[in-house]
C-alpha cells in the first residue's frame, strides 16, 4: 500500500509516533489509509451540510475495512461573491483547491481519496486534483437545494437576482423582493437550478467518478447520507482493484460528459472546467469540439433557468443515468468504459428509464435537435466564445444591433438600471477576463438587470468575463482573446453593429479590415484592476490559445 511509506518498517517509527499522537491504533495503521477531502464550511449554503456527508463517508470507509482521515478544502459561495471585488477570487480558487489537495494527498501517502465537494469551483478543482494524484478516488457531493416557492410557483436564486432587476425597473415592489428573499433558497445545498455546481456534479456522475444520484439527490434527503456511506464503502473496492482516476477519465469519458452536458443544458462554465480537468488527465479537449458534439446531441432537459423544472425534478425523473439511457438509444455514448462503480457505463445505466418525459424529453422528442451549449467564432471572438443556447429566447438566436460598450461590470449595471439600454442593443462588457479583471468575474448581475427590465428577449450581452449557469437570455461569455491581451473585443466601439447567429455559430462586428487595422494600431494596453492580496501576487494567466481552458499561476521567483 502507498501508506506503507508512513506506517511500516523501523524507519517509519517516527511517523507512527505521530499517528499515535492522532489517537490511531496499530489496527488502524495496518488498514488502507483513506483521505476524505471535506469542503465543509459555514459560509456556503451548499457546504453547510457536508459535515454530515463526511461522517457518513467515514462510517462507510470503516465498515469496509479502511481508516478514514479527513482534511479540508476551501470553497467560495459564488452567489455571495457576486457583483463585487470578491468575484475576482472565485475562479482562481479552483486552482488553489487542486494545488492544496494534491499537496495533502502526496505528502501523507493516502491509499485512496473520497472527495466531498458541492459548489462551482471545488468540484472541478477536486477533479483536477484527482487526475493529478491518480490514486483510487470517488466523489460524493453534498446535493442540491430544494426549489423555493413564491406564489405557488417553484423558484430559485436566479429568480431573486432578476427580482432585483425588476424592482430597479419599477416593475415590482420591495415587499415582493423580500418575499423572494425569504423563499428562494429554502434549504442547504447547491442552488436548485442547472447552474454551475449542479452541472459539474451531474457531469462528475457522467464521467464515471460519482455513484448514481451524485448529481441529483437533494441535499436534505436521507438518501444522500446513504449515498455517502456507499461511496465510503466503494472506495475500498477501488483501492483493492487499483482503479484510478485516469483509468476512468479517458478521452471517451470526456466525450460522454460533453454529450450529457449538451443533453442537460449545463452551465457555460462547464466549457472552462471540462478542458481543465481533461488537461490534468492528459487528454486534449479543445472547446471547439463542443459544436461537433452539439450538432448530433439533442437537448433533452430545460432545467432552470432555461425552464421551470429543477434538480429535484430531474432526480425524480430518473437522474443522470436516465438521461444517459436516452442518449444511448441513438448510440451517442461509449458504454464500455469503466467507472467508479467498478462496472461499465452500460452496466450502470441498464434499467434506468425515463420516468417523466416532461422533465427529460424522450430522444425522439427533444427540446431541440442540437445541444444546450454552443461555441461561437467570428471577428469579435477569433478563438471562441460560449453561450447557453438552451436558455436563449428563439427570437434572439439570430440578432444584430448597436454595441453599447463598457469597460467593467459596474458601469454596465449602472447604465442598465438608468434605463439607458434599449431593445435591440448589444451590451459589451470587456476587461473582465482572466488576465484583465483579473479573475474572470461572472456577470449574473448585469444579465439579471436586463431580464428584470423585460429586455431578456431583445438585448444581447457579450463579455470576456464569465456567465453564471443561472444566466438566461442571449448572454455570450468567455470571449477570447480577451480585451486585456488585445483581443478584438477591445477594438469594438460604441455603435458598431454586432451580428450574432447562433444557428451558424458566428459572432461578428461590422468593421472593415482597414478600420480594424487602424484601431489595433491605436489600441493601448490597460493596467489590470489588480486587487490586494492573492490577486496582486498571482495574476491568472491563460494557456491553450487564451481560450480559458486552463488557468495557470506563475511561480514566485
N, C-alpha and C positions, 0 to 999 in steps of 0.2 A: 504494500500500500504506500501511497505517497506520504502518508502521515508517519510511516516508519522513520522518516528522516528526523522527526522531532519526538518520537516516543520509544524507539527501540535501540538497544545497544548501550554499552558503557559510556560512549562519547555523548550520549543524549541524557545522561544523568542530570545535568543542569536544566535541560529542557523539561524533564519530568518533574523536577522540583517546582518549576513554575506552574505546571499543570496541577501539582499538589496544592499550590497556593490558590488555585482556582476552585479547589474542592473536588477535583476529578479523582476517581478511584482507579486502581490498576485495571479493573474490568472495563472501565470506560476507555482507558488508553489503549486497550487491546482491540477495540472496535473501530470501524471506519469513522473518521472524523469528518462530519458534515457541516459545512459553513452555511448558515442561514442569513441571507442578506436582507435586513429589515429596513424598509423605508418609512417606518412609523415615525410620525411627529404629531404635534398638536396645533399646527398652523394650516395644514392641508386637509380639507374635508374628506378627500379620497384616501387619506392615510391615518385618520384618527382611529380606525378600527383594525389597523394592521397588527397591533399587539395581540389581538385575539387570533388572527390568522397565523401569526408566528407561533403562538402557544400550541395551536393545532398541528402545525408542521413539526414542531419539536416532539410532540407526542407520537406522530406518525413515524418519524425517524427512529425514535426509541423503541417503538413497538416492533419495528422491522430489523432491529439489531444494530443501529448506529448510535453515535454520540453526537448530539446536536450542539452547535456552538453558534451563538448569534452575534453578528456585528452589523453596524449601521450603514445606511446610505442616505445622502441628503435628497431632498425633493423640494421644488418650488411650486406653489399654487399659482398657475398662470392667470386664473381669474383675479386673485388679489394683486398680482403683479401687473395686471393690465393697465395700460394708459398712463404710465409714469416711468420714471427712470428705472424702476425695478424690473421692467420687462426686458431691459437690455441684458439682464443677468440670466434670463430663463434658458435660452438655447445653449449657452456655454456650459450650463450645469450638466448637460448630457455628457460632455467630455470629462468634467470633473468626477462625475459618478463612475464612468467607465474606468478612469485612471485610478481612483481610490479603491475601487472594488478589486481591480487587478492587483494592486499593491497588497491589499489584505490577503487575498487568496493565495498569492505566490509566497508571501512572507511566512504564512502559517501552515503551508503544506496540507491543505484540505484534500480529502479524497473525493468529495463531491460538493455541489452547491445547490441550495434551493433559493431562488430569487423571489422576493416578496415585494414587488413594486405595485404601482397603480396609475400614476399620472403621467403627464405629457412627455417629460424628458427622462424620467428614471426608468421607464420601460425600455426605450431604445438604448439608453445608457448601459443598463444591465445586460441587454442582449449583446451589445458591443463587447462588454467585459467577458461574457460567457464565451464568445468566439475567440477572444484573445487568449484567455486562460486555457480553454479547451480541456477541461476536465468534466466528468459527467455532471450535468446541470439540468434542472427543471424549474419552470416558472409557475407560480400561483399568485394571481393578482388579488387585490382587495375587493374587487367587484364594483358594479355601477350603482349610483344613487337611484332611488326610485324617482319617477317623474313627479313634479308638483301638480297641483290642480288649482286653477283660477277660473271662476265662473263655470265650473264643471267641465273645463277643458284641461287636458294634460298640458304641462308646460315645463320649461327648464331654464337654465341660466341665460341662454341666448335671448329668451323672451324678455328677460329683465333688462339686458343691455338695450334691446330695441324699445322697451317701455321708456327708458331714459330719453332716447331719441324722440319718441312720440311726445313726451312731456315737454322737451325743449322746443318742439314744433307747435306746442299749444293744442295737441290733439287729445291728451288725456290729463286727468287731474293728479295732484300729488297723492291723494288718497288711493288712486288706482295704482300708482307706482309703489306705494307702501304695501298694497295687497300682494303684488308680485314679489316684493322684497321678502315678505313673511312666508310665502308659499312656494316659491320657485325651486328651492333646494331643501326638501323636507327631511332628508336622511344623510347619513355618512355615505361615502362612496364617490367614485369619479362621476362627473356631471353626466346627466342621463341620456344625452343625445349621442349621435355618432360623431363625437368630437375627437380630438387627437388621442386622449387617454384610452377611450374605448376602442378607437380604431386600432391602436397599437396592441391592446390586449387581445382583440379579435385576431389580428394578424400573427401574434405570438402563437395562438392556437393553430392557425392555418399553416404556419411554418413548421409545426410539429414540436414546439418547445413547451407547450402547456397542455394539460389534460382537457378533455371535453368539458365545456362550460366555463373555462378560464376567462373568456372574454365577455360572457353574458349573464352569468348567475348574479343577481343583485347582491349588493354588499350586506344587506340586512337579513338575507335568507340563511337559515341554518345549513342549507345545502352547501353554502360557501365554506363553512367550517369543515364539513365532511370532505369537500374537495381538497382542502389544505392538508387534512390528515392523509388522504390518499396520495397527495404529492410527496409528503414526507416518507411514506412507505415506498413509493415508486422510485425515489432517488436511490434507494438501496439496491433495487434491481438494476438500475442503470450503472451503478458502480460495479456490481457483480459482473455484468455483461460488458463493461467498459464501453458503453455507448456514449460518445462525446458530442458536443455541440456541432463540430464540423462534420460529423457523420450525418447529422440531421439537417443542418443549414447549408445545403448544397445549392448549386445553380438552379436545379429543377424545383427545389423547395421555395426559392425566392420567386421563381416564375409562378408557382402556385399562389404564393402570397399576393403577388400583383393581380392575379385573376380574381382572387377573393376580394381584394381592395376595390377593384372595378365593380364587382357584383354588389358589394355592400354600400358603395359610395362613401368611402372613408375620407378622412381629413386630407387636405393637400399636404400637410406636414409629413404624411407617410412618404411623400416623394423626396423629403430630406432624410428621413430616418432609415428607410429600407436600403438605399445605396450605402449609407454609412455603416450599417450592420453588415451588409454584404462585403464591404471593403475589409472589415475585420475578419471575416470568414474566408478571405482570399477569393472572393467572387466579384467580378466586374459587373456592375448593374448600372448601366447608363440610363438616366431618367427618360431619355428619348424613346426607350423601348416601351414605355408605358402606352404610347399610342398604338403600337403593334398589338399589345395585349388588349387594349380597349376596343380596337376595331373588331375583335372576334368574341369579346366577352360582354354579354348583356348585363345591364344594370337591373338587379332584382329587388333592391331594397331602397326605400326612401325614408330613412330614419331622420329624426330632427337633426339639423334644421331644414333638410330637404323636404320633409313631410311631417306627418303628425303621429308617427309611431316612435317608440323609444326602446332602449336596450332591454328593458323588462319584457317588451312585446316580442322582440327578436328571440329572447330566451324561451318564451312560451311557444313560439313557432317552431322551435327545434334547434335554434342557435346556429353557430358557425358550421357545424357538421352538416346540418340540413341544407345550408347554402352550398356547401361543397358538393353535396349529393346532387343538387340540381345542376351544378356546373358539370359534374361528371357524366350526366346524361348525354352531353354533347362532346364528351372526350376532351374537356378543356383543362383537365388536371392530370399530372403524373401521380399515379396512385400506388406505385410500388416502392415508395420512399419510406425509410424507417423513421419513426417518431419517438418522442419521449415515453410513449406508452409501451415501447418495446415491440409494437406491432406496426404494420404498414398503414398508410392512409386508407387504402382500400378496406382493410380490416376495421379501421376506426369508424368509417362513415357508413359501413354496411347497416342497413335498417334505420338510419337516421333520416326519417322522412319529414317533409314539409307539412307542418300541422296547421298553418294559417296562410293561405295563398294571398291574403290581403297585406300581410307583413313581408313575406318572402314570395315574390311573384314566381309562379312556375316558369321554367326557362322558355316554354312555348309562348308565354305572355308577359314579357318583361316590361319594365317602365320604358326602357329604350334598348335598341339592339347593340348599342355601344356602352362602354363602361362609364362609371361615375366621375372619373378624373380625366382631364385632357392636358397635354403638354403642347403649348403654342410656340411658334417661332416666327420671326419676321424682322424687319429692320429696327423695330423697337426692342426686341429681345433676340439678338442674333444667336445666343446659345439656347436658352429655353426660358419659359415661364409656365406657371401651373394654375389651373382653375378647377374648382369642384363643379363640373358641368351639371351634375345631377341636381344641384341647388340653384341653378340659373333658370330664370323665367324663360319660356320658349321664345318670347319676343326679343330677348336680349342675346340669344345665341349668335346673332349677326347684328352688329351695332356700329355706328360711326357717329362721331361728334367732336366738338372742340375740346382741346386739352385745357384743364384748369390745373395749373402746376403749383406744387407746394414742396418745400424742401425739408419738411418734418411733419410728423403726425399731428402735432398740436395746432399748427397753422391750418391744416385741412379741416380739423374738427371745428375750429372757430368759424371758418367760412361756411361750413355746412349748417351750424347752429344759427348763424346770422341770416340764413336764407339766401346766401349768395350763389349756391349751386342749384341749377335748374334742370328740368327734364332735358335729356339729350347730351348733357355734359359728360366728359370723361375725366374724372379726378385722377391726377398723377401725384403720388407721394414718393419722393426719392430721398437718397442719402439716409436710408433706414436699413441698408443691407448689413451683412455680417461684418464687413470692414468699415463701412461708412457710418453706421449707427453710433458706436459699433454694437453688435449683438443681435441684429436682425429681429426687431420687435414685431410682435403680432399686431394686426390692425383691426381688431374686433370693434374698437370704439368708433372709428370713422364709418365702417360699414354699417354698424348698428344705427348710427346717426342718420345715414342715408335711408335705411329701411324705415326708421322711425318717422321720417318726414314723408313717407309714402312714395319715395323715389327708387325703391328697390328694383322696379321693372323698367326704369327709364334712365338710370345713371350707372355708368361703369366706374370701377375703381381699379387702378393699376399701381403696383408698388414693387420696389426691390426689397421691401420687408417681407414678412410672412402674413398669412391669413390663418386665423383660428379655424379649427374644424367646426366651430359654432357659427361661422360666417355663412351667409347666403346672399344670393344676388350675383351680379356679374363682377365678382371680385377676383382679380388676377394678380397673383403674387409671385415671389421668388424670381423676379425679373433678373436675368443675367445676360451679360455682365452688369453688375450693379453700378450705380452712378459714381461711387467713390473711386472706382478704378477706370473711369472714363467710358463706361457703357453708354450706349445710345440714349438710354432713358435720361441721362444727364444733359442731352442736347435738345430735348423736347422743349418747345417754347409755348407760352400762353397762346391759345387759339389755334395751334396746329391741329389739323384734322386727323384723328386716330381712327383706324379701321380694325375692328375685331370680328373675326369669323371663326367661331368655334366648330362649325361644321367642316371647315377646311383646315382647322388648327393653325390659323395665321393671325398675326398681330403686327400692324404697320402704322407708321405715321407718314402723312403726305409731305415729303420734302425731297427736293432734287438732290442728286449726288453732289452737284457743285455747292449747293447750300449746306449740305451735311458736312462736306469737307471744310467749308469756311467756319462753321460752328465748332468743329473739332479743333481747328487751329486756334480759335479764340477761347476755348474752354480752359479754365484754371482749376486744378485740384483744390478741394476744400479740406480744411483740417477737420478730422472726425470729432464729433462731440463726445470725447472720451470722459468717462466719469471717474470718480476716485476709486481707490482700492483695486480690486481684481482686474477690472477692465482697463485701467491705466497701465497696468504692468503686463497684461497678456491680451494683446489685440487679437481678436478672432480673425484668422486668415482662411481663405477658401481654396481648396485644391480641385482637382478634376475639372479643369477648364472654367473655374468660377461658377459652377452650376450649383453650388451649395450642397454637394454630395457629402463632403467630409469637412468638418471644421478642425483645424489644427491649432495647437497652442505653441507659440515659439518658446524655445528653451531659454532659460536665463543664461547669459554668458558670464 
